[in-house]
């Protein structure tokens, strides 16, 4: 039920009589391949790990490299030699026939998808260049072998390949770094022929296109687990300038992915000492400098630089050293490159803003960093946790700019807790509950802040269950909770005395710049009793200013029926979107009532949200429709969804009153005109004869 007993299989192999003989061990590779071919991917990896742990045969990466890296180039040349005949000995008598045959072979090899990437790339040189297939293969083989050798001198090549195939962040780091080095090098002193490098770049583009396709289809590991995973390292070793290959290997080692990436004879204390001092390796700093220059150019080169930053951040994140990376890049002047790449999540950006808001005072603002994280996605594609994290990042940034200190998110890893706490300019603690939306409907106040804040602080202080230290996202959360309880607890009531705030953030793209923006609307978070008193006071004031004036919610108002009709349709829309009818729904109902009357609708049969288009996200506008949706004669009107949801009910009713007054005036004018025309038609007329 638990899958393959990999350790048991390996023990059986090692204890078998065949394994004791040299001849039997020679056949072990075929046996392992036969077993692996019949296993699911997960069990196959477990078997390989068990074989490696028992030091049986070679490691998976070593087996992969022997088969798919060292052999293809040699085999490719042998294929060329067989297909072009013995004439490839280049005798003077047959040279012209040999070249013609080589061209014919090259055309066939270039178009055969079964051949390896570099084999087809070299074949393309043979077909379109001088026709010297043998020379093309010799040059390609030399470039590849030299490149792999230079990488292997610095790190364990097989383990490097294994890490590349199994760790996405490490893979992104290597791929991005390779792109940076290839784009930033002006000339290669090793003088690998330009056409060979171009062919290798073409092979890489083909490999990368296949990788992107496999990733979109959810077949990433399947793609990397076979020949194509190993082929990537081979191609990289060929097109990255020789002067940068050692740097590429050092970057992989400096990323500290695994101690055993370094060759057995090459483990050095320098890397450990550098890490202990919390200083970034010089290779990483140099790479970041090159990457930032490419980011300024834009295009494909910038995408490679972004990928490098994203991969490196992912590697450091998994090691719990992302903070060290940020600080290291800050010291070296490369932090803007990291922020611009979109490598940091909104949750991490919010944390940075709370720690030191000056981080965002350079070329990359908080808004630009969030925009880089979102990338080409529409706001409607963001998940709810992402939207919440973006809102909290904007609020944290806003508070830090206003001079708040000791800012911390007291949350567990599930996101439950107090979104932000901090000390105001007077040194008093405040808390902030953040609600964000990308549809202009950030939630208004609910709940009891006194109970909520006290409960969450005590849970954080208790350090149990989902609030155990390992489950708390921010390191200072629990110590801050203890400090707030000690300083603000009312010993009589058992509740903390802390000013609680409610922050609403409606996230949108700035029409002028296209950047993400979200200005926090912060107000005091009131208790249920305080909110009830506010509503009573509001009603009292409204009655004083309006007297006994009727509104559409009153049954004897002229628009009561239309208001009820729209209210029902809005309630249906709420159900379709998993919401319950609330204050936002009331505001939308009032807004749509004024809209319908202003556009001549006498009834509303449908309330609809707009669909996503190439230029607009879903739910950008809300429609009211009179008539059937497939009737060309239907009447409709629309307005921005955010405006409909945010406009106060009283404001919409006031607008409705103005519309009704205008309609009444128009009706009176029309009646006067009709009477005038009727009188003129009935009066005696003078006739000329």
C-alpha positions in Angstrom: 0.0 0.0 0.0 3.0 2.3 0.6 4.5 1.6 -2.9 7.8 0.0 -3.7 10.0 -1.3 -0.9 13.0 0.2 -2.6 15.4 -0.7 0.2 14.3 -4.3 0.2 14.8 -4.6 -3.5 18.3 -3.2 -3.3 19.1 -5.6 -0.4 17.9 -8.5 -2.5 20.1 -7.4 -5.4 23.2 -7.0 -3.3 22.7 -10.3 -1.6 22.1 -12.3 -4.8 24.8 -14.7 -6.1 24.9 -12.8 -9.4 26.0 -9.6 -7.7 29.0 -11.4 -6.2 30.5 -12.1 -9.7 32.0 -9.5 -12.0 30.0 -10.8 -14.9 26.8 -10.4 -12.9 27.6 -6.9 -11.9 28.2 -6.0 -15.5 24.5 -6.8 -16.2 23.2 -4.8 -13.3 22.7 -1.7 -15.3 20.3 -3.5 -17.7 18.5 -5.0 -14.8 18.0 -1.6 -13.1 16.8 0.0 -16.3 14.3 -2.8 -16.9 13.0 -2.4 -13.3 12.8 1.4 -13.5 11.0 1.3 -16.8 8.1 -0.6 -15.1 7.8 1.7 -12.1 5.8 4.9 -11.5 7.9 8.1 -11.4 7.8 8.3 -7.6 8.8 4.7 -7.0 11.5 5.1 -9.7 13.1 8.0 -7.7 12.9 5.9 -4.5 14.7 3.0 -6.2 17.4 5.4 -7.5 17.9 6.9 -4.0 18.2 3.5 -2.4 20.7 2.4 -5.1 22.7 5.5 -4.5 22.6 5.1 -0.7 23.8 1.5 -1.0 26.6 2.7 -3.4 25.3 0.2 -6.0 26.4 0.8 -9.6 26.3 4.4 -10.5 24.0 7.2 -9.4 21.0 8.1 -11.5 22.6 11.3 -12.7 25.8 9.5 -13.6 23.8 6.9 -15.6 21.9 9.6 -17.3 25.0 11.5 -18.2 26.8 8.5 -19.7 23.8 7.7 -21.8 22.5 11.1 -22.8 25.4 13.6 -22.6 28.7 11.8 -23.4 27.3 9.4 -25.9 25.0 11.5 -28.2 27.8 13.7 -29.7 30.0 10.7 -30.4 27.1 8.7 -31.6 26.0 11.5 -33.8 29.4 11.6 -35.6 29.4 7.9 -36.0 25.9 8.1 -37.5 27.1 10.8 -39.9 30.1 8.6 -40.8 27.9 5.6 -41.5 25.4 7.5 -43.5 27.9 9.3 -45.6 30.0 6.2 -46.2 33.7 5.6 -45.8 34.2 8.5 -48.2 34.3 10.6 -45.0 37.9 9.7 -44.7 38.3 12.8 -46.9 40.3 11.3 -49.7 41.1 13.7 -52.5 39.5 11.5 -55.1 36.0 11.4 -53.5 35.7 14.7 -51.5 33.1 16.3 -53.7 30.8 13.2 -53.5 31.3 13.1 -49.7 30.3 16.7 -49.3 27.1 16.1 -51.3 26.3 13.0 -49.2 27.0 14.9 -46.0 24.6 17.6 -47.0 21.9 15.0 -47.7 22.5 13.3 -44.4 22.5 16.7 -42.6 19.1 17.6 -44.0 17.7 14.3 -42.8 19.2 14.5 -39.4 18.2 18.1 -38.9 14.5 17.3 -39.6 14.4 14.0 -37.5 12.8 14.7 -34.1 14.3 11.5 -32.7 17.8 12.9 -32.9 19.2 14.8 -29.9 19.1 18.6 -29.8 22.7 19.2 -30.5 22.9 16.4 -33.1 20.2 18.2 -35.1 21.8 21.6 -34.4 25.2 20.3 -35.8 23.4 18.7 -38.7 21.9 22.1 -39.5 25.5 23.5 -39.7 26.5 20.7 -42.0 23.5 21.3 -44.3 23.6 25.1 -44.5 27.3 25.9 -43.8 30.3 24.5 -45.5 28.9 21.0 -45.8 31.6 19.6 -43.5 29.5 17.4 -41.2 32.5 15.9 -39.6 34.0 19.3 -38.8 30.7 20.5 -37.4 30.5 17.5 -35.1 34.1 17.8 -34.1 33.6 21.5 -33.1 30.3 20.8 -31.3 31.8 17.8 -29.5 34.8 19.9 -28.5 32.8 22.8 -27.2 30.4 20.5 -25.2 33.2 18.4 -23.7 35.2 21.4 -22.7 32.1 23.1 -21.2 31.1 20.0 -19.2 34.7 19.6 -18.0 34.9 23.2 -16.8 31.7 22.8 -14.8 32.8 19.4 -13.5 36.1 20.9 -12.2 34.1 23.0 -9.8 31.0 20.9 -8.8 30.0 17.3 -8.9 28.5 17.2 -12.4 26.2 14.2 -11.8 24.7 15.7 -8.6 24.4 19.1 -10.3 22.3 17.4 -13.0 20.2 15.6 -10.5 19.5 18.9 -8.6 18.7 20.6 -11.9 16.1 17.9 -12.7 14.4 17.8 -9.3 14.6 21.3 -7.8 12.6 23.9 -9.7 14.1 26.9 -7.9 17.7 25.6 -8.6 16.7 24.9 -12.2 15.4 28.5 -12.6 18.6 29.8 -11.0 20.8 27.9 -13.5 18.7 28.6 -16.5 18.5 32.3 -15.6 22.2 32.6 -14.8 23.1 30.9 -18.1 20.9 33.4 -20.0 22.5 36.3 -18.2 26.0 35.1 -18.9 25.2 34.3 -22.6 23.7 37.8 -23.1 26.2 39.8 -21.1 29.4 38.4 -22.7 30.6 40.5 -25.6 33.4 38.2 -26.8 34.5 34.7 -25.7 38.3 34.5 -25.5 38.0 30.7 -26.0 36.9 31.6 -29.5 34.3 28.9 -30.0 33.1 29.4 -33.5 30.1 31.8 -33.6 28.1 29.4 -35.8 28.5 26.6 -33.2 27.3 28.9 -30.4 24.4 30.0 -32.5 23.5 26.3 -33.2 23.6 25.6 -29.5 21.4 28.6 -28.7 18.9 27.3 -31.2 19.0 23.9 -29.5 18.4 25.6 -26.2 15.5 27.6 -27.5 13.9 24.3 -28.7 14.5 22.6 -25.4 13.1 25.6 -23.5 10.0 25.6 -25.6 9.4 22.0 -24.9 10.0 22.6 -21.2 7.4 25.4 -21.1 4.9 23.3 -22.9 5.4 20.4 -20.5 5.1 22.7 -17.5 1.8 24.1 -18.7 0.5 20.5 -19.3 1.6 19.4 -15.8 4.3 17.1 -17.2 7.3 19.0 -16.0 8.9 16.1 -14.1 8.2 13.6 -16.9 10.0 16.0 -19.3 13.0 16.4 -17.0 13.2 12.8 -15.9 14.4 11.4 -19.3 16.8 12.5 -21.9 15.7 16.1 -22.0 16.6 16.9 -18.4 20.2 15.8 -19.0 20.3 17.4 -22.4 19.7 20.9 -20.9 23.0 20.8 -19.0 24.8 19.6 -22.2 23.3 22.5 -24.2 24.1 25.1 -21.5 27.7 23.9 -21.3 27.9 24.6 -25.1 26.4 28.0 -25.5 27.5 29.7 -22.2 30.8 31.5 -22.9 33.8 29.5 -21.7 34.9 32.4 -19.6 31.6 32.3 -17.6 31.2 28.5 -17.2 33.3 28.4 -14.0 31.3 31.3 -12.7 28.1 29.4 -13.4 29.4 26.4 -11.5 30.5 28.6 -8.6 27.0 30.3 -8.5 25.4 26.9 -8.1 27.8 26.1 -5.3 27.4 29.5 -3.7 23.7 29.1 -3.7 24.4 26.5 -1.0 21.9 24.0 -2.4 23.8 21.1 -1.1 27.3 20.6 0.4 27.9 17.6 -1.9 27.5 19.7 -5.1 31.3 20.3 -4.7 33.6 17.5 -5.9 35.0 15.3 -3.1 38.5 16.8 -3.6 37.1 20.3 -4.1 35.2 21.0 -0.8 36.6 24.3 0.5 36.2 26.1 3.8 35.8 29.5 2.1 32.2 28.9 1.1 31.3 27.9 4.7 33.1 30.9 6.1 31.4 33.3 3.7 28.0 31.9 4.7 28.8 32.1 8.4 29.6 35.8 7.9 26.3 36.4 6.2 28.0 37.8 3.2 27.0 36.9 -0.3 29.5 35.1 -2.4 31.2 37.3 -4.9 29.9 35.2 -7.8 26.3 36.0 -6.8 27.0 39.7 -6.5 28.7 39.8 -9.9 25.8 37.8 -11.4 23.3 40.2 -9.9 25.1 43.2 -11.4 25.0 41.6 -14.8 21.4 40.7 -14.4 20.4 44.3 -13.4 22.0 45.6 -16.6 20.0 43.2 -18.7 16.7 44.1 -16.8 17.2 47.7 -18.0 17.3 46.5 -21.6 14.0 44.7 -21.4 12.9 41.9 -23.8 14.1 38.3 -23.6 17.4 39.3 -21.9 15.4 40.8 -19.0 13.2 37.7 -18.7 16.4 35.6 -18.2 17.6 38.0 -15.5 14.2 37.9 -13.8 14.3 34.1 -13.9 17.7 34.0 -12.2 16.5 36.2 -9.4 13.4 34.2 -9.0 15.3 30.9 -8.8 17.9 32.3 -6.3 15.1 33.7 -4.1 13.4 30.3 -4.2 16.5 28.4 -3.2 17.2 30.8 -0.3 13.6 30.8 0.8 13.6 27.0 1.1 16.8 27.3 3.2 15.3 29.9 5.5 17.9 32.4 4.3 15.8 34.8 2.2 16.4 37.6 4.6 20.2 37.2 4.3 19.8 37.3 0.5 17.8 40.6 0.7 20.3 42.2 3.1 23.3 41.0 1.0 21.8 42.4 -2.2 21.0 45.6 -0.3 24.7 46.0 0.7 25.9 45.3 -2.8 23.4 47.6 -4.5 21.4 44.9 -6.2 18.2 44.9 -4.2 16.2 46.8 -6.9 17.0 43.9 -9.3 15.5 41.4 -6.9 12.4 43.6 -6.3 12.0 44.3 -10.1 12.1 40.5 -10.9 8.8 39.7 -9.1 10.7 37.1 -7.1 9.3 38.2 -3.7 5.7 37.5 -2.7 3.4 40.3 -1.4 3.6 38.7 2.1 7.4 39.0 1.9 7.2 42.6 0.5 4.9 43.5 3.5 7.4 42.0 5.9 10.2 44.1 4.3 8.1 47.3 4.5 7.5 46.7 8.2 11.2 46.2 8.9 12.6 49.0 6.8 10.4 51.1 4.5 13.4 52.8 2.9 13.9 49.6 0.9 11.1 50.9 -1.4 12.6 54.4 -1.7 14.8 53.4 -4.6 13.9 52.9 -8.3 11.4 50.1 -7.4 8.5 51.2 -5.2 6.1 49.0 -3.4 3.6 49.3 -6.2 6.2 48.3 -8.8 7.3 45.4 -6.7 3.8 44.1 -6.3 3.1 44.7 -10.0 6.2 42.6 -10.9 5.0 39.8 -8.7 1.6 39.8 -10.5 3.2 39.9 -13.9 0.9 39.6 -16.9 -2.0 38.1 -14.9 -5.3 40.0 -14.7 -6.3 41.0 -11.1 -9.4 38.7 -11.4 -7.0 35.8 -11.7 -5.4 36.4 -8.2 -6.3 34.0 -5.5 -8.0 35.3 -2.3 -4.9 34.8 -0.1 -2.8 36.8 -2.7 -5.3 39.6 -2.6 -5.2 39.7 1.2 -1.4 39.7 1.2 -1.3 42.6 -1.3 -3.7 44.6 0.9 -1.6 43.9 4.0 1.6 44.9 2.1 0.1 48.2 1.1 -1.2 48.9 4.6 2.2 48.0 6.2 4.0 50.3 3.7 1.5 53.1 4.4 1.9 52.8 8.2 5.7 52.7 8.0 5.8 55.8 5.9 3.6 57.6 8.5 6.1 56.8 11.2 4.7 53.7 12.9 7.3 51.5 14.5 7.6 47.9 15.8 5.3 46.8 13.0 4.6 43.1 13.1 2.0 40.7 11.6 0.8 38.4 14.4 -0.4 35.6 12.2 0.1 31.9 11.9 1.0 30.2 8.6 -2.7 29.8 7.7 -3.0 33.6 7.8 -5.2 33.7 10.9 -4.5 36.3 13.5 -4.0 40.1 13.6 -2.9 41.4 10.3 -0.7 44.2 11.5 0.2 45.7 14.9 2.5 48.6 15.6 3.3 51.7 17.7 2.0 55.1 16.6 3.9 58.3 16.8 2.9 58.7 20.4 4.3 55.3 21.3 0.9 53.6 21.8 0.0 50.2 20.3 -2.6 50.0 17.5 -3.9 47.0 15.6 -5.1 46.9 12.0 -7.6 44.5 10.4 -7.1 44.5 6.6 -9.8 43.7 4.0 -8.8 43.9 0.4 -10.7 43.5 -2.9 -10.0 43.7 -6.7 -13.6 44.4 -7.4 -14.0 47.6 -5.4 -15.9 45.8 -2.6 -13.5 45.6 0.3 -15.6 44.5 3.3 -16.8 47.0 5.8 -16.6 46.5 9.6 -18.0 43.5 11.4 -17.1 41.6 14.5 -16.0 42.7 18.0 -12.4 44.1 18.1 -12.2 43.8 21.9 -12.8 40.1 21.9 -10.9 39.4 18.7 -7.7 41.2 19.5 -7.5 39.7 23.0 -8.2 36.2 21.8 -5.5 36.3 19.1 -2.9 37.8 21.3 -3.4 35.0 23.9 -3.3 32.3 21.2 0.0 33.7 19.9 1.4 33.9 23.5 0.3 30.4 24.2 2.5 28.9 21.4 0.4 25.8 21.0 -1.1 23.9 18.0 -1.4 26.1 15.0 0.3 28.9 17.0 3.4 26.9 17.9 6.6 28.7 17.0 7.2 26.5 13.9 3.7 27.5 12.6 4.1 31.3 13.0 5.1 33.2 9.9 6.9 36.2 11.5 9.6 35.6 14.0 8.8 38.5 16.2 5.0 37.7 16.4 5.0 35.9 19.7 7.3 38.1 21.6 5.3 41.1 20.4 2.1 39.5 21.5 3.5 39.0 25.0 4.7 42.6 25.1 1.3 44.0 24.1 -0.5 41.8 26.7 1.9 43.0 29.4 1.6 46.6 28.5 -2.1 47.0 27.7 -4.0 44.3 29.6 -6.9 45.5 31.8 -6.6 43.2 34.8 -10.2 43.8 35.8 -11.9 42.9 32.5 -9.2 40.6 31.1 -9.1 42.5 27.8 -6.4 44.6 26.2 -6.8 48.3 25.9 -5.5 49.0 22.4 -6.8 51.2 19.6 -8.2 48.9 16.9 -8.5 50.0 13.2 -10.2 48.7 10.1 -8.3 49.1 6.8 -10.1 48.7 3.5 -7.9 48.4 0.3 -9.5 48.3 -3.1 -6.8 47.2 -5.5 -6.8 48.4 -9.1 -4.6 49.3 -12.0 -3.8 53.0 -12.4 -5.4 54.0 -15.8 -2.5 56.4 -16.4 0.5 54.3 -15.5 -0.9 50.7 -15.7 0.7 50.0 -12.3 -1.1 48.4 -9.4 -2.4 50.7 -6.7 -4.4 50.5 -3.5 -4.8 53.4 -1.2 -5.7 52.1 2.3 -8.9 53.6 3.8 -8.3 53.4 7.6 -10.9 54.0 10.3 -11.5 53.1 13.9 -12.7 49.5 14.3 -15.8 50.0 16.4 -17.6 47.5 18.7 -21.1 46.2 17.6 -22.6 48.6 20.2 -20.8 51.6 18.8 -21.8 50.7 15.2 -25.5 50.4 16.4 -25.3 53.8 18.0 -23.8 55.2 14.8 -26.6 53.8 12.7 -29.2 55.2 15.1 -27.6 58.6 15.1 -27.4 58.5 11.3 -31.1 57.7 11.0 -32.0 60.5 13.5 -29.9 63.1 11.6 -31.3 62.0 8.3 -34.9 62.3 9.6 -34.1 65.8 10.9 -32.7 66.9 7.6 -35.2 65.2 5.3 -38.2 65.4 7.6 -40.6 62.5 6.8 -39.5 62.3 3.2 -40.2 58.9 1.7 -37.5 56.8 0.1 -37.7 53.8 -2.3 -37.6 51.4 0.6 -41.0 52.7 1.7 -44.0 50.9 0.3 -45.8 54.1 -0.8 -42.8 55.5 -2.7 -43.3 55.7 -6.5 -40.2 53.6 -7.1 -40.8 51.0 -4.4 -41.7 48.3 -6.9 -38.7 48.9 -9.1 -36.4 49.0 -6.0 -37.7 45.7 -4.8 -37.3 44.2 -8.3 -33.6 45.3 -8.5 -33.0 44.2 -4.9 -34.1 40.7 -5.8 -31.9 40.5 -8.9 -28.9 41.7 -6.8 -29.6 39.0 -4.2 -29.6 36.4 -7.0 -26.2 37.8 -8.2 -24.8 37.5 -4.7 -25.8 33.8 -4.5 -24.2 33.1 -7.9 -20.9 34.6 -6.5 -21.0 32.9 -3.1 -22.0 36.0 -1.2 -24.8 36.9 1.1 -26.9 40.1 0.8 -25.2 42.8 2.9 -24.5 46.5 3.0 -22.6 46.3 -0.3 -25.7 44.8 -1.9 -27.9 47.6 -0.5 -25.6 50.2 -2.0 -25.5 48.4 -5.3 -29.3 48.2 -5.4 -29.7 51.9 -4.7 -27.1 52.8 -7.4 -28.7 50.6 -10.0 -32.2 52.0 -9.2 -30.9 55.5 -10.0 -29.1 54.2 -13.1 -32.3 52.4 -14.4 -34.5 55.4 -13.9 -32.0 57.8 -15.5 -31.9 55.6 -18.6 -35.6 55.1 -19.1 -36.0 51.6 -17.8 -39.4 50.9 -16.3 -38.5 47.4 -15.0 -35.3 45.4 -14.5 -35.3 41.8 -15.7 -31.6 41.1 -15.3 -28.6 42.3 -13.3 -25.4 41.1 -14.8 -21.6 41.5 -14.3 -19.4 42.1 -17.4 -17.2 39.3 -18.7 -13.4 39.4 -19.0 -12.1 40.9 -22.3 -8.6 41.5 -23.6 -8.5 45.0 -22.1 -10.8 44.7 -19.0 -11.0 42.2 -16.2 -14.2 40.3 -15.3 -16.8 42.2 -13.3 -15.5 45.6 -14.3 -19.0 46.8 -15.0 -22.5 45.9 -13.8 -25.5 46.0 -16.2 -29.3 46.4 -15.7 -31.4 45.0 -18.5 -35.1 45.4 -19.4 -36.3 42.6 -21.7 -34.9 39.3 -23.0 -31.1 39.1 -23.3 -31.5 37.9 -26.9 -34.0 40.6 -27.9 -32.4 43.3 -30.1 -35.0 45.7 -28.7 -33.9 45.2 -25.1 -33.0 48.3 -23.0 -29.8 48.3 -20.9 -27.6 50.5 -18.9 -24.3 50.0 -17.1 -21.9 51.6 -14.6 -18.5 50.6 -13.0 -19.1 47.8 -10.4 -16.8 49.5 -7.9 -18.8 52.8 -8.1 -22.1 50.9 -7.7 -20.9 49.1 -4.7 -19.2 52.0 -2.9 -21.7 54.9 -3.5 -23.7 55.5 -0.2 -27.4 54.7 -0.4 -28.3 58.2 0.6 -26.3 59.6 -2.3 -28.0 57.3 -4.8 -31.4 58.2 -3.5 -30.6 61.9 -3.7 -29.5 61.3 -7.3 -32.8 59.4 -7.9 -34.8 62.3 -6.6 -33.0 64.6 -9.0 -33.8 62.2 -11.9 -37.5 62.1 -10.8 -37.6 65.9 -10.7 -36.1 66.1 -14.2 -38.5 63.5 -15.5 -41.5 65.3 -14.0 -40.3 68.6 -15.6 -39.9 66.9 -18.9 -43.4 65.4 -18.6 -44.9 68.8 -17.7 -43.2 70.5 -20.6 -44.4 67.8 -23.0 -48.0 68.1 -21.7 -47.8 71.9 -22.2 -46.5 71.4 -25.7 -49.3 68.9 -26.5 -52.0 71.3 -25.2 -50.6 74.2 -27.2 -50.5 72.1 -30.4 -54.1 70.9 -29.8 -55.3 74.4 -29.3 -53.7 75.7 -32.4 -55.2 72.9 -34.5 -58.8 73.6 -33.2 -58.7 77.4 -33.7 -60.3 79.2 -36.8 -57.9 79.5 -39.7 -57.8 82.3 -42.4 -57.9 80.9 -46.0 -56.8 82.8 -49.1 -58.9 82.4 -52.2 
